[in-house]
Amino acid sequence: MTKPVVVYGASGYTGRLICEYLREYHVPFTAAGRDKARVQAALDHVPGLDTVDHEVVEVGHEAESLAELFDGASVVCNTVGPFAEYGHEVVEACIRSGTHYVDTTGEQDWLITCDERYGARMAERGLLLSPGIAQMYTTGEIAANLCLETPGLDTLDILVFWKGHPTVASTQTILVNAALSKAYYLEQDTYAEWPADAGLYDVAVPGRHEIGLALPWGGTSHPVWFRRDPRVANVKALGGVFDKALMQGVPLIVKSVLEQVDGLPEAEKLKVLHEQAAAVRDEMPPRENQRVNTSLDSVHASGPAGRAHCVIHGTCNYKQTGLMQAYAAYSLLQQPPRRAGFASACQAFGHRELLGVLRGFGLVQAPVLTVHT
């Protein structure tokens, strides 16, 4: 019997976490990937997975094969990136099979593509298209929406920090995005391009005396999600890791890779980029430790009517991602999303509901919200 949820890319770090949290929700699922043995090996490390109905399958990465796999399912959680390279077939398969789509992308260009190319087609079928449900984007979106509960604020200044190791997929995304895509912020409801040579920004990190370093990080999801929000006209987002030495090395790594691919045809560029990403990170990072792997999301919202500041301290950003993906699937099995077609997690499920989920599993503290009007 077809399982209601498909986790595509279940052999990866985040895919495995999604399976763990689907178990917490008692949701049967299919763990799928291009190599059945790799998927099974990953799931063998998940404690107690035998307590939930699941199966492991191998599938080719073509829309036709994926649509056949998705037929009869309700939700696909996609973790196969870089998404601008591999996401099209998965969304097409969801449209053909009538399946909701969520993913973990950090690629702004992929979000824009989803919005402009696939959003209307998914909406016509009453299906959710929600890319970018992940700690690095959704937790900050929750903080932004808490600020926006105060009317009259139209500008968002977003900062996300975390402590940990990027996964193999995250490393590929960072390098591929830097080489092939522009990064945008939102200015008066219009995309404005971040300078290509923007470099590192000094930022004030709440709760710390030390100044941090941050990057536009591909522009992030927030400018895309809020572009059609009538409350919001301006959005800028920066991100970084708490390890200052690591942050100082990121622009150097990116600069070196860009020099290597300069002038190459796109197919050759991708080949070199994947090789370089593997040289930086070619194995699954250690499992997160809640006492070590902390996260921080900070949003300053401002406007003619006042100001608000929200800080959410959390832990284990990849666990937050896995949980929110599993909750999204669980929720979609119970009821339709609040918005069909292209929508963020908060737009589809509610920011306070998502905050409650993260709080319920002990992954974030109570938000610190300060309002001046």
Buried (B, 14 or more C-beta within 10 A) or exposed (E): EEBBBBBBBBBBBBBBBBBBBBBBBEBBBBBBBBEBEBBBEBBEEBEEBEEBBBEBBBBEBEBEBBBBBBEBBBBBBBBBBBBBBBBBBBBBBBBBBBBBBBBBBBBBBBBBBBBEEBBEBBBEBEBBBBBBBBBBBBBBBBBBBBBBBBEBBBBBBBBBBBBBBBBBBBBBBBBBBBBBBBBBBBBEBEBEEBEEEEEBBEBEBBEEEEEBBBBBBBBBBBBBBBBEBEBBBBBBBBBBBBBBEBBEEBBEBBEEBBEBBEEBEEEEBBEBBBEBBEEBBEEBBEEBEEEEBBBBBBBBBBBEEBBBBBBBBBBBBBBBBBBBBBBBBBBBBEEEBBBBBBBBBBBBBBBEBBBEBBBEBEBBEEBBBEBEE
